[in-house]
Amino acid sequence: MNDSDAEDLLRLAMEAQREFSGYGARAAYARLEEHYGELGTALSWFFEHERLDESLQLTLATVEFWQATSRIGEGRKLLDRALSFRRTEDALRAEALFQAGMLAFWQGDDEVAGQLHEQSLEPARALADATQVALALTGIARIELRTDIDRARALSQQALDEVGSLDEVRGRSNAFHLQGVAAQMSEHERAIILLSVADRLMGEQGTAWPPDEAPHFEHAKNAASEALGPADYERLWSRGQEIAVPDAIDLALSFNAS
């Protein structure tokens, strides 16, 4: 491996990266798979020769490939290594920290993911890089979705505010996606509570669902449970068993208003 070989492989990876979101994605993944061993050798060469910008560029160019080929754990190690060598606080490092946070998130390592997104936010703000700020905020919002939907929604709105009317796609699309997910999850939460209230009131009155309505009731329960998971379902169902009827009415009206 020499500098020309390593640079050629970096160009190969960066060209493939540009095709990941288009019709040529499958062919791009195939090219990287074919040269995967050489790409690893090129990355080691960049490390050994202290070509730290190139080492980060190569790891970033292959992030989506790691995800698509179930190599997230391997990718995290390589990206962590690149970040440990290169500590210049610039846009390249901010992007690398964001991507490292996303890889940690996809593995369910929320604590590390949150730390990395916070670290990404610092240089992004210092550089006044609106897109990178928005990406970091949406990275944090993804984690907040698990426990605090309102905060996740607020963070994604901050991300939208950051990009404003800029002609950019990444920050805006990530923020809109998180807004949509937060809204959907919020609807599921309210749905579970209100279904629980309805079930409780039916029990208190000693009545049962009419035959034509019972299947709809069960379907709605199952859909909400699948969307949020059993733990959240049980928590919200218990809340519906205890909430006062006037409060349930307010919740239902706020749902209709939204």
N, C-alpha and C positions, 0 to 999 in steps of 0.2 A: 504493500500500500504506500503510495506517495501522495503529495499534495494534489496533483492533478486527478488521480483516481478518487480521492476523498471528495474533492469539489464536484466531480462528475456525479457521484452518488448523491450528494446534497441536492444538486439540480434535479436529479431524477425524482427524489422524494418530494421536493417542492412543486414540481410539475404535476406529480400524481395528486398531491394535496388539492390543487386547484380543480381537479376533476371529481373529487369525492362527492360533491353535491349535484352532479349532473348525470347525463346518460352514460358517461364513460367511467362511472365509479367502479363497476365490476372489473373492467380492464385495468384500471389504476391499482386496485387492490391486488390483482394478479401480478402486476409488474413488481410491486413491493414484496410480495410473497416470493417471487422468483429471486429477488436480490436481497432477501432479508439478512442472510449471513454476511454479505458484503456491507450492508448498511451498518450492522453492528461493528464490523471491523473499522469502517470509516469513522464511526462515533468514537471508538477507542483511540483512533489515530488523532482526531481533533483534541481529545482530552490530553493525550500524551504530549502534543505539541502546543498546548495552551491556546488552542484556537477556540476560545470560549464562546464567542458569538456564534460560530458555526455549530458548535456542539448543541447550543440551545435551539438554533434554527432547525437542525436535523431532528431533534426530539419532538419539537412542536409540529413538524411536518408529518410525523408518523402517529400523532395522538389518535386521530380518528381510525387509523388502521389498527392500532392496538385494541380499540374498543370493538371494532367490527370482527376481529379475529380472536376474541376472548384472551387477549394478552394484557389485560389491564394491570395485573400485578407486576408483570415484567416492565411495563411502561412506566409505572410509578417509580420503580427503582431507578430506571434510567433518567427520568426527568428530575428526580431528587438529586441524583449525582450531578447532573448538569447545573442545577440551581446551587448546589454546594460549592461549585468551582467559581461560578460567575455571580458576583454580588453587586454589580453596578445597577443602581436604581433607575432603570429606564423603561421604555415601553416594552422591550423584549422580555425583560424580567417580569414585568407586571402581567403580561400575557402568559408566561410560563407558570407563574404562581396561580393564575386563574385556572389554567388547564390541569395543573397538579391537583387543585381543589376539586375539580370536576371528576377526575379519576378516583380520588378518595371518596367522593360522594357516591359514585356508581358502585363502589365496594361496601357502602354502608358505614364508612368511617367518618361519621358526621363531625366529631370533635376536630379531627385533623383538617377535614374539608373546610370547616368554618374558620380555622386559624389561617389557612392558606388564602382563602378569599379575603379575609381582613388584611392580610399582608399584601395582597394584590391591590387592594383599594388605596393603600398609602402612596405608592409611587404613581398610580394612575391620577390621583388627585393632585399630587405635587406637579405632575406634568400637564395638568388640565386636559387630560385625554378623556373626553366625554364618553366615547364608546367603551373604553376600558373600565371607567368608573361604573357605567351601566352594567357591564358584564359582571363585575365584582359584586355589585348590589344584588343582581339576580342570582348569583351563586349563593349568597347568604340567604336570600329569600327561599331558595329551594329547600334549604335545611329547616328554615322556620315553618315551612308548610307542614312539617311533621307534628308540630306542637302549638303553633300560634298563627292561624290563618290570617288574622287581621294584620299582624306585623309583616307577614309575607306579602300581603297586598300593598301595604304602605311602602315597603322596600322596592317592589316592582314599580310603583308609581314614582318613587324617587328616581329610579332608573330612566323612566320615560321623561321625566322633567330634565334630567341631565342631557339627554340627546336633543330635546326640544324639537326644533324644526330642521335639524341637521339632515343632510342627505346621506344617511348611513342606514345599514340594515341590521347588523349583528346585535347591537345593543337594543334597538327598538323591537326586533322580533323576539328576542329572549324575554324582554319585559312584558310584551303582549301575551306571550305564551304563559308566563307565570300569573299574570292577571286572570287569564281564562281558567287556569287550573285552580287558583284560589277561589274564584267565584263558584266553580263547579263543586269544590269540596265544601264550601260554606253552605251551598244548597243541600248537599247530602246531610250535613250535620243538622241543619234545621229540620230536614225531612224526617230523620230518625227520631228527634225529640217529639215532633208533632204526631208521628205515627204511634209513639209510645203513649202520649197523652190520650189519643183516640182509643187505644187498646185499654188503657186504664179506665177511662170513662165507660166504655162498653161493659167492662167487668163490674164496675160499681153499680151499674144499672141492671145487671143481670141479663144482659142481652148478648146476642151474637151477630157477627157480620152476615148479611144476606148472602145467599149462595152466589149471586152474580158479582158481589163486591169482594168476597173473601179472597179469590185468586189475585185480584189487583192489589189488595193489601199485602199479601205474602210476597208478590213480585216486587213491590216497592221496598219492602223490608230487605229482601235479598239483594236488590240492586245497591241500596245504600250501604249495606254491610260489606259487600264485595268492594265497593269504592273506597271505603275507609279502613277496612280491616276489623277483625273481631274485638280487639282491645278498645278501639274508639267506639265501636258499635255498642259494646256493653256499657261503657261510660256514659254515652249519650242516651241510651235507652233507660238507664237508671235515673238520669236527670229528668226524663220525661215522666217517669213514675212519681216524681216528687214535686215538680213545678206546679205552682198555683195556676188555676184556670185563667184568671185575667192576664197573667204573664204569658201564658201559652197563646192567648188571643193576640196580644201585642206582637209576639214572635211571628205568628202567622201573617199578620198585617204587614209587618216589616218585610217578610219574604215576598208578599204580593207586590209591595211597592218597589222592590229592587228589580 
